[in-house]
């Protein structure tokens, strides 16, 4: 059997020895041979994933691959420190009263590729029928979660989107409140192209389940693992603990 191409984004920071360990472990357990190929950016996966290949994909990209019928999940990849309660949060300076208070504010995002710092919270706001591009007076990309926290602390922005694991540090630096917690955030996934044979899918799932590689353990992907993106994308979430959000859709 030909080696199975495994696309690995550079953002995972996996070294050659770690990828070799993964290949050896799968080969010993299943007889399947992996051929890792590094990819400069996970954003390229929808364009370059061939039907007979597999990929290690961040959750948003895995969702896009599924939406385009290019791949299906095989295994979740849980890194040390990841847990189900991790989420994206919208945090604002004191004085902004709930999500409707974001209208006309100055917003700080992390980067266009950040799931917790841009993609998921933007999708969350859009699920209420909000035009995010007209909601805020200004929007800026801070480059990192730390940069976003600093912008909020020094008053450059009124609100930020970030990872829930950053909340403690933010609250230590400035008076702020959490406007929304969106999640839990799904883990990375190992996904299989639509033409990967059933026997190969099953072999990879069996051989990688419970395997530890570079601080990551693999587990069977649970049903609904990516539902948070689908639910928000369909605009199904219309209410919040902050109350009626109708004013968000038509900010005054």
C-alpha positions as CSV (number, residue, x, y, z in Angstrom):
1,X,0.0,0.0,0.0
2,X,1.2,3.5,-0.9
3,X,2.1,5.8,2.1
4,X,-0.7,8.0,3.2
5,X,0.0,11.7,2.8
6,X,-0.5,13.6,6.1
7,X,-0.6,17.3,5.7
8,X,0.8,19.1,8.8
9,X,0.5,22.9,9.2
10,X,3.7,24.6,10.4
11,X,1.7,26.3,13.1
12,X,1.8,23.0,15.0
13,X,5.5,23.3,15.4
14,X,6.2,19.6,15.1
15,X,9.8,18.6,14.5
16,X,11.1,16.0,12.2
17,X,11.7,13.5,15.1
18,X,8.2,14.0,16.3
19,X,6.7,13.3,12.9
20,X,9.0,10.3,12.5
21,X,7.7,9.0,15.9
22,X,4.1,9.4,14.7
23,X,4.9,7.5,11.5
24,X,6.6,4.7,13.4
25,X,3.9,4.3,15.9
26,X,1.1,4.1,13.3
27,X,3.2,1.7,11.2
28,X,3.8,-0.6,14.3
29,X,0.2,-0.6,15.3
30,X,-1.5,-0.9,11.9
31,X,1.0,-1.5,9.2
32,X,-0.1,1.8,7.6
33,X,2.7,4.2,6.5
34,X,2.3,7.9,6.9
35,X,4.2,10.4,4.7
36,X,4.1,13.8,6.5
37,X,4.1,16.9,4.3
38,X,4.6,20.3,5.9
39,X,2.1,23.1,4.9
40,X,3.0,26.7,5.5
41,X,-0.5,27.6,6.6
42,X,-3.6,25.7,7.7
43,X,-5.6,28.1,5.5
44,X,-4.2,26.3,2.5
45,X,-5.7,22.9,3.4
46,X,-9.0,23.4,1.6
47,X,-7.1,24.1,-1.6
48,X,-4.4,21.4,-1.4
49,X,-5.9,18.5,0.4
50,X,-6.2,15.7,-2.1
51,X,-9.1,13.2,-1.8
52,X,-6.8,10.3,-0.8
53,X,-4.8,12.3,1.9
54,X,-5.3,13.1,5.5
55,X,-4.6,16.3,7.4
56,X,-4.1,17.6,10.9
57,X,-6.4,20.6,10.9
58,X,-7.4,23.3,13.4
59,X,-11.2,23.2,14.2
60,X,-12.3,26.1,12.0
61,X,-10.5,24.6,8.9
62,X,-11.8,21.2,9.7
63,X,-15.3,22.7,9.7
64,X,-14.7,24.3,6.3
65,X,-13.4,21.1,4.9
66,X,-16.5,19.3,6.0
67,X,-18.8,22.0,4.7
68,X,-17.1,21.7,1.3
69,X,-17.4,17.9,1.4
70,X,-13.7,17.6,1.1
71,X,-13.0,15.7,4.3
72,X,-14.5,14.1,7.4
73,X,-13.2,13.9,11.0
74,X,-11.4,10.8,12.2
75,X,-9.8,11.8,15.5
76,X,-9.6,14.8,17.8
77,X,-6.1,15.9,18.7
78,X,-5.9,17.2,22.3
79,X,-2.8,19.1,23.3
80,X,-1.6,19.2,26.9
81,X,-3.5,22.0,28.7
82,X,-6.5,21.8,26.3
83,X,-9.9,21.1,28.0
84,X,-13.5,21.2,27.1
85,X,-14.1,24.5,29.0
86,X,-11.8,26.5,26.8
87,X,-13.8,29.1,24.9
88,X,-13.7,32.4,23.1
89,X,-14.6,35.5,25.2
90,X,-15.6,39.0,24.4
91,X,-14.2,41.3,27.1
92,X,-14.9,45.0,27.5
93,X,-13.8,47.9,29.6
94,X,-16.0,48.9,32.6
95,X,-18.9,51.1,31.4
96,X,-19.9,49.0,28.4
97,X,-23.2,47.5,29.5
98,X,-23.6,44.1,27.8
99,X,-23.4,43.2,24.1
100,X,-25.6,46.1,22.9
101,X,-23.0,48.5,24.4
102,X,-20.6,47.4,21.7
103,X,-22.4,49.5,19.2
104,X,-20.1,52.4,18.2
105,X,-17.2,51.1,20.3
106,X,-13.5,50.5,19.3
107,X,-12.9,46.8,18.8
108,X,-9.6,44.9,19.1
109,X,-9.3,41.5,17.4
110,X,-6.2,39.2,17.6
111,X,-5.7,38.3,13.9
112,X,-7.8,37.2,10.9
113,X,-6.6,33.6,11.5
114,X,-7.4,33.5,15.2
115,X,-10.4,31.2,16.1
116,X,-10.9,32.6,19.6
117,X,-9.7,36.1,18.8
118,X,-11.7,36.7,15.6
119,X,-13.5,34.0,13.7
120,X,-15.7,32.5,16.4
121,X,-16.7,35.8,18.2
122,X,-17.4,37.4,14.8
123,X,-19.6,34.5,13.8
124,X,-21.3,34.7,17.2
125,X,-22.2,38.4,16.6
126,X,-23.3,37.7,13.1
127,X,-25.7,34.9,14.4
128,X,-27.8,37.7,15.8
129,X,-28.2,39.3,12.4
130,X,-25.5,41.9,13.1
131,X,-23.4,43.5,10.4
132,X,-20.1,43.4,12.3
133,X,-18.4,45.8,9.8
134,X,-20.9,48.6,10.7
135,X,-21.3,47.7,14.4
136,X,-18.0,49.2,15.6
137,X,-16.7,52.7,15.2
138,X,-13.2,51.2,14.5
139,X,-11.7,47.7,14.3
140,X,-8.0,46.8,14.6
141,X,-5.9,43.7,14.6
142,X,-3.5,43.5,17.6
143,X,-1.4,40.7,16.3
144,X,-1.5,38.5,19.4
145,X,-3.7,37.7,22.4
146,X,-1.1,39.6,24.5
147,X,-1.3,42.6,22.1
148,X,-5.1,42.6,22.4
149,X,-4.9,42.5,26.2
150,X,-2.4,45.4,26.2
151,X,-4.7,47.4,23.9
152,X,-7.6,47.0,26.3
153,X,-5.4,47.9,29.3
154,X,-4.0,51.1,27.7
155,X,-7.4,52.2,26.4
156,X,-6.6,51.9,22.7
157,X,-9.7,49.8,22.3
158,X,-13.0,49.4,24.3
159,X,-13.4,45.6,23.8
160,X,-11.4,42.6,22.7
161,X,-12.0,39.0,21.7
162,X,-9.6,36.5,23.2
163,X,-9.1,33.0,24.6
164,X,-10.8,32.3,28.0
165,X,-7.4,31.1,29.3
166,X,-6.2,34.7,29.1
167,X,-9.0,36.1,31.3
168,X,-7.1,36.1,34.6
169,X,-4.3,38.1,33.3
170,X,-6.6,40.6,31.7
171,X,-8.6,41.2,34.9
172,X,-5.4,41.7,36.8
173,X,-4.4,44.6,34.5
174,X,-7.6,46.5,33.9
175,X,-11.2,46.8,35.1
176,X,-13.1,44.8,32.6
177,X,-16.1,42.5,32.3
178,X,-16.9,39.4,30.2
179,X,-19.7,40.2,27.7
180,X,-20.0,36.7,26.3
181,X,-18.3,33.3,26.4
182,X,-18.6,31.3,23.2
183,X,-17.8,27.7,23.1
184,X,-16.5,25.3,24.2
185,X,-13.9,25.5,21.6
186,X,-13.3,22.2,19.7
187,X,-9.9,20.7,19.5
188,X,-7.8,20.2,16.4
189,X,-8.8,17.2,14.3
190,X,-7.3,14.6,12.1
191,X,-9.5,14.6,9.0
192,X,-9.6,12.2,6.0
193,X,-10.1,13.2,2.4
194,X,-13.3,11.9,0.8
195,X,-11.5,9.1,-1.2
196,X,-9.6,7.6,1.7
197,X,-10.7,3.9,1.9
198,X,-12.8,2.7,4.8
199,X,-10.1,0.2,5.8
200,X,-7.5,3.0,6.0
201,X,-9.8,5.2,8.0
202,X,-10.5,2.4,10.5
203,X,-6.8,1.5,10.7
204,X,-5.8,5.1,11.4
205,X,-8.5,5.5,14.0
206,X,-7.5,2.3,15.8
207,X,-3.8,2.8,15.7
208,X,-3.9,6.5,16.7
209,X,-6.5,6.3,19.4
210,X,-4.8,6.9,22.8
211,X,-1.4,7.6,21.1
212,X,0.7,10.4,22.5
213,X,2.9,12.5,20.2
214,X,4.6,15.8,21.0
215,X,2.3,16.6,23.9
216,X,-0.8,15.6,21.9
217,X,-3.1,12.6,22.5
218,X,-5.6,11.4,19.9
219,X,-9.2,10.3,20.7
220,X,-12.1,9.3,18.5
221,X,-13.9,12.4,17.3
222,X,-17.2,12.7,19.0
223,X,-20.4,13.4,17.1
224,X,-21.2,17.1,17.0
225,X,-17.5,18.1,17.7
226,X,-17.8,21.1,15.4
227,X,-21.4,22.0,16.0
228,X,-20.6,25.3,17.5
229,X,-19.6,26.6,14.1
230,X,-22.6,25.1,12.4
231,X,-25.1,26.5,14.9
232,X,-23.6,30.0,14.8
233,X,-23.3,29.9,11.1
234,X,-27.0,29.2,10.8
235,X,-27.9,32.1,13.0
236,X,-29.6,29.7,15.5
237,X,-28.4,31.5,18.6
238,X,-30.7,34.5,19.2
239,X,-30.5,35.0,23.0
240,X,-27.9,35.8,25.6
241,X,-27.7,36.1,29.3
242,X,-27.5,39.8,28.7
243,X,-31.0,39.9,27.5
244,X,-32.6,41.2,24.3
245,X,-30.0,41.8,21.6
246,X,-32.3,43.2,19.0
247,X,-30.5,46.6,19.3
248,X,-27.3,45.0,18.1
249,X,-28.8,44.3,14.7
250,X,-29.8,47.9,14.3
251,X,-27.5,49.9,16.5
252,X,-28.5,53.5,17.2
